[in-house]
Amino acid sequence: MKPSLALNLFLLYSQILATPVENVIPDRVTLAKRATCTPASLGDTQQDDTPAIAAAINSCGNGGTIVIPAGKTYSIRTMLDFTGCINCDFQLEGTLKSSTDTTYWSTVPAIIYFNKISGAKFRSLTGTGLIDGNGQAAYDRWAVESFARPTVIYVVGGTALTFTGFTIKNAPNAFVGQKGGAQKITYASITMTAASKSTNLPKNTDGYDIGESTYTTIKDVIVNNQDDCVAFKSGCNYVTVDGITCGGTNHGLSVGSLGKDNADSVKNVYVTRATMINCGKAVGIKLYPGGSSHGTSAVSNVTWDGVDVQGCDYGAQIQSCYASDASYCASNPSLAVLSGIYFKNFKGTTNSKQAPAVANLDCTASMTCDLHFTNWAVKNPSGSTVNYCANIDGSPGITCTSGASG
């Protein structure tokens, strides 16, 4: 074939390919719009809006969106179960308000329950979303008798859940609980507060109880309560806390309590950017003693890095005789193993309750107590700063004085 003829055929063929063909639909995927449901509130606190929200989850929960609009209050008189929520987006812009029926709430584990849910988002896009635990009735009843109380948000199992941008107030018990092998759970930009209108304080209002689970992130949150700010409980693994403010006379960032009944373990915890205000302790570990009725606990690779102590009793505390009397603990010392426990870049001033102490690190001679302090600059307002220590392995990096207890 002559070169000129070949060139002409090529140009002709190219024009045919480039010419648009009318009435031909391109082969492409059409993305369906997410279904959106907005449940209607009955507008009466004596009636239950939970069924309407549950129906919305049932209708739109499979990849859809459920909206609680701003300016609306929904009465939660029975547990709100997120079964049916598969990759759903629950947008809380209004208020979910629990009832004060302590008799009913003592029969269920949670006000809002995530049991083996995957891929859900529970969030407020505007920051106006509120969960009102309405806990005053529980605070007053607890002052008279013990009874079961629900956690506000309870995550049991499941994976890839995110909770962001809303407020929880006046939890009747813990604010958030997590266990059951949950994976990849994130809590961010959440504010939690508990306050009583009577002389009966909010009891057991832990901020975050992180139990058996892996890869949990808590970021840029505020907790103002009367118990643990964050409790790293048995079975938790790979927890990151990045940006937290704890106040309200709470118990700080606590590993435990561990070893009450079983051989408990906590590992791979990293905390940074923590501001601790008026806490019993800023950070610490709570261990039950030894003996046949208790288990032996193991805590490994836990780091607190960048903690600002403001008016707490202690900057750091290790308790090896938790919830027990000294005579029992003397006969049954803890056998716990603490390995790779790091306290880095602490600053600030304690209160004067435990003066002159700023740390009370009580390990037993039977324990492994591998503690490391770097840039420890916590002071006591008395002007004399003391770190009480007992049975720490090697050199912890601070000047120790005997006399630790607890």
C-alpha positions as a printed NumPy array, in Angstrom:
array([[  0.   ,   0.   ,   0.   ],
       [  1.289,   3.43 ,  -0.866],
       [  2.132,   5.682,   2.104],
       [ -0.291,   8.415,   0.981],
       [ -3.17 ,   5.946,   0.679],
       [ -2.451,   4.528,   4.157],
       [ -2.421,   8.035,   5.635],
       [ -5.759,   8.906,   4.04 ],
       [ -7.385,   5.729,   5.362],
       [ -6.071,   6.424,   8.865],
       [ -7.451,   9.967,   8.845],
       [-10.84 ,   8.751,   7.585],
       [-11.   ,   6.055,  10.29 ],
       [-10.082,   8.571,  12.98 ],
       [-12.902,  10.872,  11.893],
       [-15.395,   8.009,  12.132],
       [-14.289,   7.223,  15.703],
       [-14.4  ,  10.87 ,  16.711],
       [-17.866,  11.547,  15.331],
       [-20.48 ,  11.592,  18.136],
       [-23.286,   9.095,  17.831],
       [-26.713,  10.46 ,  18.693],
       [-29.132,   8.786,  21.125],
       [-26.49 ,   6.558,  22.698],
       [-26.401,   6.591,  26.533],
       [-22.88 ,   6.409,  27.947],
       [-22.072,   3.329,  30.009],
       [-21.811,   4.76 ,  33.531],
       [-22.961,   4.04 ,  37.073],
       [-25.772,   6.209,  38.418],
       [-25.392,   6.979,  42.135],
       [-28.666,   6.692,  44.005],
       [-29.546,   9.435,  46.497],
       [-29.379,   8.362,  50.136],
       [-32.804,   7.856,  51.665],
       [-33.583,  10.411,  54.381],
       [-36.059,  10.018,  57.223],
       [-37.124,  12.665,  59.735],
       [-39.195,  11.081,  62.517],
       [-42.014,  13.153,  63.978],
       [-41.949,  14.072,  67.661],
       [-45.197,  13.778,  69.593],
       [-44.262,  16.928,  71.495],
       [-45.216,  15.417,  74.856],
       [-42.67 ,  14.233,  77.427],
       [-45.239,  11.759,  78.752],
       [-45.317,   9.954,  75.411],
       [-42.515,   7.947,  73.875],
       [-40.833,   9.074,  70.66 ],
       [-38.496,   6.075,  70.59 ],
       [-40.821,   4.008,  68.323],
       [-40.866,   6.776,  65.706],
       [-37.07 ,   7.021,  65.695],
       [-36.761,   3.224,  65.546],
       [-39.138,   3.192,  62.559],
       [-36.975,   5.796,  60.829],
       [-33.896,   3.638,  61.416],
       [-35.786,   0.655,  60.015],
       [-36.809,   2.612,  56.9  ],
       [-33.638,   4.573,  56.196],
       [-31.023,   2.792,  58.242],
       [-29.519,   0.757,  55.411],
       [-27.162,   3.389,  54.056],
       [-29.595,   6.235,  54.6  ],
       [-29.844,   9.309,  56.815],
       [-32.004,   9.906,  59.896],
       [-32.384,  13.529,  60.952],
       [-33.41 ,  14.858,  64.375],
       [-34.028,  18.506,  63.457],
       [-32.811,  21.501,  65.423],
       [-35.321,  23.021,  67.797],
       [-37.172,  19.735,  68.353],
       [-37.151,  17.634,  71.54 ],
       [-37.815,  13.901,  71.369],
       [-38.92 ,  12.051,  74.497],
       [-36.941,   8.833,  75.035],
       [-38.962,   6.705,  77.436],
       [-37.661,   3.338,  76.251],
       [-34.238,   2.239,  75.03 ],
       [-33.327,   3.446,  71.544],
       [-31.799,   0.412,  69.799],
       [-29.834,   1.049,  66.598],
       [-30.444,  -2.427,  65.192],
       [-31.042,  -1.962,  61.463],
       [-28.52 ,   0.84 ,  61.156],
       [-26.028,  -0.359,  58.522],
       [-23.716,   2.431,  57.387],
       [-26.425,   4.891,  58.37 ],
       [-25.932,   8.57 ,  59.175],
       [-27.826,   9.679,  62.298],
       [-27.79 ,  13.472,  62.424],
       [-28.702,  14.822,  65.836],
       [-29.383,  18.55 ,  65.622],
       [-32.235,  18.674,  68.168],
       [-32.576,  17.015,  71.604],
       [-33.079,  13.447,  72.757],
       [-34.365,  13.641,  76.341],
       [-34.58 ,  10.6  ,  78.588],
       [-37.461,  10.074,  80.97 ],
       [-36.989,  10.001,  84.756],
       [-38.499,   6.514,  85.152],
       [-35.695,   4.889,  87.148],
       [-37.734,   1.683,  87.504],
       [-37.83 ,   1.151,  83.751],
       [-34.273,   2.287,  83.119],
       [-32.957,  -0.181,  85.69 ],
       [-34.078,  -2.998,  83.356],
       [-32.023,  -2.033,  80.28 ],
       [-28.3  ,  -1.46 ,  79.706],
       [-28.497,   1.824,  77.862],
       [-30.508,   4.806,  76.78 ],
       [-28.996,   4.524,  73.281],
       [-27.737,   1.049,  72.344],
       [-25.356,   0.006,  69.572],
       [-25.155,  -3.791,  69.564],
       [-22.939,  -5.188,  66.78 ],
       [-23.558,  -2.186,  64.532],
       [-21.116,  -1.387,  61.735],
       [-20.347,   1.735,  59.743],
       [-22.731,   4.102,  61.537],
       [-22.252,   7.819,  62.059],
       [-23.925,   9.457,  65.052],
       [-23.212,  13.162,  64.811],
       [-24.299,  16.77 ,  64.956],
       [-23.274,  18.787,  61.936],
       [-24.2  ,  22.102,  63.565],
       [-23.067,  21.373,  67.128],
       [-26.6  ,  21.881,  68.477],
       [-27.324,  18.2  ,  69.085],
       [-28.002,  17.263,  72.714],
       [-28.654,  14.05 ,  74.609],
       [-30.227,  14.861,  77.978],
       [-29.83 ,  11.916,  80.337],
       [-32.16 ,  13.675,  82.784],
       [-30.271,  12.045,  85.634],
       [-31.524,  13.988,  88.654],
       [-34.026,  11.284,  89.645],
       [-31.215,   8.729,  89.535],
       [-28.904,  10.913,  91.642],
       [-31.582,  11.351,  94.304],
       [-32.61 ,   7.689,  94.372],
       [-28.973,   6.518,  94.491],
       [-28.482,   8.568,  97.661],
       [-31.078,   6.286,  99.3  ],
       [-30.482,   2.891,  97.67 ],
       [-28.378,   1.111,  95.08 ],
       [-30.04 ,   0.118,  91.807],
       [-29.121,  -0.523,  88.192],
       [-28.767,   2.524,  85.963],
       [-28.273,   2.75 ,  82.197],
       [-25.248,   4.043,  80.317],
       [-26.229,   6.839,  77.936],
       [-24.454,   5.457,  74.832],
       [-23.439,   1.817,  75.01 ],
       [-21.398,   0.205,  72.227],
       [-21.188,  -3.603,  72.304],
       [-19.207,  -5.113,  69.445],
       [-19.449,  -3.674,  65.966],
       [-16.91 ,  -1.774,  63.91 ],
       [-16.201,   1.569,  62.247],
       [-18.517,   3.754,  64.328],
       [-18.064,   7.516,  64.712],
       [-19.665,   9.808,  67.301],
       [-18.995,  13.506,  66.769],
       [-20.048,  17.054,  67.476],
       [-22.79 ,  16.813,  70.131],
       [-23.322,  17.307,  73.872],
       [-24.473,  14.886,  76.562],
       [-25.649,  16.192,  79.912],
       [-26.722,  14.692,  83.226],
       [-26.081,  11.024,  82.584],
       [-27.805,   8.814,  85.188],
       [-24.738,   6.56 ,  85.162],
       [-21.767,   6.425,  82.747],
       [-21.888,   8.604,  79.649],
       [-20.258,   6.188,  77.179],
       [-19.522,   2.477,  77.556],
       [-17.721,   0.242,  75.094],
       [-16.948,  -3.487,  75.142],
       [-17.693,  -6.764,  73.356],
       [-14.738,  -6.625,  70.971],
       [-15.732,  -3.346,  69.32 ],
       [-13.243,  -2.159,  66.677],
       [-12.317,   1.172,  65.123],
       [-14.541,   3.433,  67.209],
       [-14.074,   7.225,  67.208],
       [-15.425,   9.862,  69.593],
       [-14.622,  13.475,  68.702],
       [-15.7  ,  17.004,  69.624],
       [-18.116,  15.817,  72.315],
       [-18.906,  17.699,  75.535],
       [-20.189,  15.836,  78.602],
       [-21.428,  17.462,  81.804],
       [-23.154,  16.156,  84.929],
       [-24.589,  18.482,  87.562],
       [-27.102,  17.958,  90.353],
       [-29.786,  20.396,  91.463],
       [-29.82 ,  18.821,  94.93 ],
       [-27.166,  17.914,  97.481],
       [-27.04 ,  14.41 ,  95.972],
       [-24.073,  14.346,  93.624],
       [-24.054,  12.542,  90.262],
       [-22.503,   9.189,  91.132],
       [-20.607,   6.792,  88.83 ],
       [-20.86 ,   9.185,  85.902],
       [-17.74 ,   7.941,  84.116],
       [-17.055,   9.821,  80.911],
       [-15.702,   6.99 ,  78.759],
       [-15.554,   3.373,  79.956],
       [-13.395,   1.654,  77.352],
       [-13.512,  -2.105,  77.834],
       [-12.755,  -5.023,  75.517],
       [-12.061,  -3.387,  72.16 ],
       [ -9.316,  -2.413,  69.715],
       [ -8.423,   0.838,  67.969],
       [-10.422,   3.463,  69.827],
       [ -9.836,   7.172,  69.266],
       [-11.045,   9.929,  71.602],
       [-10.22 ,  13.384,  70.246],
       [-10.889,  16.962,  71.373],
       [-13.481,  16.203,  74.057],
       [-14.57 ,  17.777,  77.349],
       [-15.742,  15.802,  80.39 ],
       [-17.088,  17.456,  83.541],
       [-18.286,  14.758,  85.932],
       [-17.846,  13.067,  89.332],
       [-16.073,   9.801,  88.457],
       [-13.426,   8.594,  86.015],
       [-12.927,  10.964,  83.112],
       [-11.716,   8.047,  81.006],
       [-11.494,   4.529,  82.431],
       [ -9.269,   2.164,  80.482],
       [-10.853,  -1.113,  81.51 ],
       [ -9.862,  -4.732,  81.066],
       [ -9.511,  -5.837,  77.47 ],
       [ -8.932,  -2.442,  75.923],
       [ -6.114,  -2.369,  73.38 ],
       [ -4.823,   0.426,  71.147],
       [ -6.588,   3.46 ,  72.582],
       [ -5.544,   6.98 ,  71.599],
       [ -6.754,  10.037,  73.496],
       [ -5.671,  13.219,  71.725],
       [ -7.026,  16.396,  73.276],
       [ -9.138,  16.102,  76.417],
       [-10.183,  18.415,  79.243],
       [-11.336,  16.738,  82.453],
       [-12.938,  18.59 ,  85.358],
       [-15.672,  18.405,  87.958],
       [-13.821,  16.695,  90.825],
       [-13.489,  13.516,  88.768],
       [-11.001,  10.663,  89.105],
       [ -8.919,  11.56 ,  86.079],
       [ -7.522,   9.331,  83.348],
       [ -7.524,   5.929,  85.039],
       [ -6.344,   2.495,  84.069],
       [ -8.704,   0.16 ,  85.885],
       [ -9.814,  -0.736,  88.298],
       [ -8.255,  -4.118,  87.49 ],
       [ -8.133,  -7.521,  89.167],
       [-11.305,  -7.413,  91.201],
       [-12.488, -10.845,  90.039],
       [-10.353, -11.834,  87.051],
       [ -6.888, -11.635,  85.528],
       [ -7.406,  -8.321,  83.727],
       [ -5.194,  -6.624,  81.154],
       [ -4.844,  -3.221,  79.504],
       [ -2.287,  -2.468,  76.808],
       [ -1.234,   0.029,  74.16 ],
       [ -2.774,   3.25 ,  75.473],
       [ -1.503,   6.676,  74.407],
       [ -2.81 ,   9.94 ,  75.873],
       [ -1.671,  13.39 ,  74.784],
       [ -2.837,  17.006,  75.174],
       [ -4.722,  16.47 ,  78.444],
       [ -5.836,  19.267,  80.773],
       [ -6.832,  17.991,  84.204],
       [ -8.759,  20.39 ,  86.453],
       [ -9.559,  19.715,  90.145],
       [ -9.344,  15.928,  89.718],
       [ -8.628,  13.451,  92.49 ],
       [ -5.623,  12.469,  90.388],
       [ -4.647,  13.557,  86.92 ],
       [ -3.621,  10.065,  85.802],
       [ -3.215,   6.7  ,  87.467],
       [ -3.618,   2.951,  87.747],
       [ -6.028,   1.215,  90.135],
       [ -5.204,  -2.364,  91.131],
       [ -6.946,  -4.727,  93.517],
       [ -4.655,  -6.666,  95.878],
       [ -3.781, -10.339,  95.562],
       [ -5.516, -13.242,  97.254],
       [ -7.739, -16.057,  96.037],
       [-10.733, -13.792,  95.455],
       [ -8.842, -11.478,  93.082],
       [ -7.11 , -11.856,  89.736],
       [ -3.598, -10.853,  88.694],
       [ -3.524,  -7.887,  86.317],
       [ -1.13 ,  -6.826,  83.56 ],
       [ -0.722,  -3.296,  82.178],
       [  1.72 ,  -2.641,  79.353],
       [  2.764,   0.115,  76.976],
       [  0.751,   2.954,  78.49 ],
       [  1.906,   6.536,  77.917],
       [  0.596,   9.846,  79.211],
       [  2.366,  12.593,  77.266],
       [  1.623,  16.284,  77.676],
       [ -0.563,  16.633,  80.767],
       [ -1.428,  19.961,  82.398],
       [ -2.284,  19.456,  86.085],
       [ -4.515,  22.193,  87.524],
       [ -5.538,  21.79 ,  91.166],
       [ -5.673,  17.977,  91.266],
       [ -4.859,  16.046,  94.447],
       [ -2.052,  14.163,  92.656],
       [ -0.387,  14.478,  89.295],
       [  0.019,  10.681,  89.212],
       [ -1.096,   7.827,  91.44 ],
       [ -0.54 ,   4.057,  91.46 ],
       [ -2.88 ,   2.181,  93.828],
       [ -2.102,  -1.469,  94.587],
       [ -4.579,  -1.816,  97.465],
       [ -7.637,  -0.452,  95.691],
       [-10.961,  -0.673,  97.571],
       [ -9.353,  -2.831, 100.274],
       [ -8.014,  -2.372, 103.799],
       [ -4.323,  -2.159, 104.571],
       [ -4.202,  -5.305, 106.716],
       [ -5.666,  -7.473, 103.944],
       [ -3.286,  -5.981, 101.386],
       [ -0.306,  -6.599, 103.661],
       [ -1.182, -10.302, 103.736],
       [ -2.227, -10.448, 100.088],
       [ -0.016,  -8.059,  98.109],
       [ -0.789,  -7.378,  94.483],
       [  1.116,  -9.492,  91.944],
       [  0.309,  -7.18 ,  89.037],
       [  2.737,  -6.619,  86.174],
       [  3.201,  -2.997,  85.094],
       [  5.574,  -2.759,  82.136],
       [  6.407,   0.17 ,  79.911],
       [  4.426,   2.826,  81.825],
       [  5.502,   6.329,  80.755],
       [  4.755,   9.763,  82.22 ],
       [  6.06 ,  12.436,  79.851],
       [  5.922,  16.217,  79.816],
       [  3.739,  16.864,  82.863],
       [  3.398,  20.396,  84.158],
       [  1.204,  22.431,  86.489],
       [  0.314,  22.632,  90.16 ],
       [ -1.652,  20.296,  92.405],
       [ -3.926,  21.446,  95.219],
       [ -2.756,  21.316,  98.838],
       [ -4.835,  18.305,  99.999],
       [ -1.92 ,  15.872,  99.813],
       [  0.855,  18.411, 100.396],
       [  3.699,  18.148,  99.872],
       [  3.031,  15.171,  97.561],
       [  2.479,  15.528,  93.832],
       [  2.756,  11.775,  93.114],
       [  1.884,   8.665,  95.14 ],
       [  3.239,   5.545,  93.447],
       [  2.495,   2.502,  95.591],
       [  3.736,  -0.756,  94.086],
       [  4.219,  -3.908,  96.145],
       [  7.477,  -5.824,  96.419],
       [  5.758,  -8.729,  94.635],
       [  4.847,  -6.649,  91.569],
       [  6.666,  -5.744,  88.399],
       [  6.658,  -1.933,  88.514],
       [  8.355,  -0.542,  85.411],
       [  7.661,   3.225,  85.508],
       [  9.432,   5.98 ,  83.562],
       [  9.177,   9.761,  84.069],
       [ 10.473,  12.375,  81.614],
       [ 10.129,  16.158,  82.02 ],
       [  8.059,  15.792,  85.198],
       [  7.423,  19.364,  86.356],
       [  4.363,  19.114,  88.603],
       [  4.555,  21.277,  91.71 ],
       [  2.712,  21.576,  95.006],
       [  1.517,  25.019,  96.146],
       [  3.194,  24.455,  99.522],
       [  6.537,  25.051,  97.861],
       [  7.856,  21.617,  98.836],
       [  7.36 ,  18.981,  96.151],
       [  7.55 ,  15.276,  96.988],
       [  7.06 ,  12.105,  94.95 ],
       [  6.151,   9.206,  97.255],
       [  7.314,   5.884,  95.806],
       [  7.412,   2.222,  96.791],
       [  9.055,  -0.721,  95.04 ],
       [  9.631,   0.868,  91.628],
       [ 11.981,  -1.204,  89.481],
       [ 15.174,   0.608,  88.513],
       [ 15.375,   4.391,  88.313],
       [ 12.038,   6.007,  87.391],
       [ 13.538,   9.353,  86.382],
       [ 12.221,  11.329,  89.375],
       [ 13.421,  11.809,  92.91 ],
       [ 11.517,   9.396,  95.131],
       [ 10.678,   9.604,  98.825],
       [  9.458,   6.59 , 100.785],
       [  5.952,   6.679, 102.19 ],
       [  3.705,   5.702,  99.254],
       [  0.319,   4.237, 100.174],
       [ -2.927,   3.153,  98.6  ]])
